[in-house]
Amino acid sequence: MTISSDIIRGHLESVILTLIKEKDRYAYEIASEIKTRTEGTFTMKEATLYAMVQRLEKKGVIESYIGDKSHGKKRRYYYMTSLGDAYLETKQQEWYQLKAIMARFLEDTNESN
Amino acid sequence: MKAIDKFVDRLFKAHGTQNKDDADKLKEMLYEKVDDLMREESLSEEDAIERTIQEFGDEADYSAASLEKARRVHERVKTLKHYQNDLLFAGIATAIIAAMVFIANLVFLEAWFPWLAIIITLGVLFWPLSLLYKLLNKRGDRS
């Protein structure tokens, strides 16, 4: 089953920030990592991903530097700022709350059936 | 990589609102993907470019993601930054005031224990504490 991008849209920033928080990454690496981790059940449109990365950088949530990739050309790597950490924290809290609310409805429905 | 340049230039012309810096960074992102595809999947440059452009999506996807919620995120980040600066300023100011009061207490009142300085410092401490409270509240605010 593939996930509609409409469902996950509000949390795409959190996904990107979480991956960048784990380690500095370049844009296509983020796209590949999402594809790999979701085993193809969710593929983020690259236009969306690249635009979001640019937007997050403009807001000061992430910053970038040019770094080396082994056996390849140079890459623009993105890393989290302290502001990014605070932003991701609020997004995580938002997610836990949403998850708890949805669980109340959907899990209760399953139990009653 | 001329095909990538042309593709991005066309995209930005259609988009109409972005600057050259954004276009250059987007080109850079696409070059990186082309390079990865050539090295990791052994594609020819032509095939890698074609696949990169195909998988990118269209102008509408890029525009939507660029503008969507941009203002809201910007406002929130700006407010958090503002609160952090306020807290930093209040913290430093409190430390300076406390140091001055302690010195004044010990030098001018010649008291063996700086009761007055402690009381004044505790009072001033409510300034950064109230700002910390506001910052934590704002971080927890999900609206």
Interface residues (C-beta under 8 A of the other chain):
Chain A: E13 Y26 A27 Y28 A31 S32 K45 E46 A47 T48 L49 Y50 A51 M52 V53 Q54 R55 K59 G60 V61 H71 G72 K73 R75 R76 L83 A86 Y87 E89 T90 Q93 E94 Q97
Chain B: D22 K25 L26 E28 M29 Y31 E32 K33 D35 D36 R39 E55 F56 G57 D58 E59 D61 Y62 S63 A64 A65 S66 A70 V73 H74 R76 V77 L80 K81 Q84 R139 G140 D141 R142
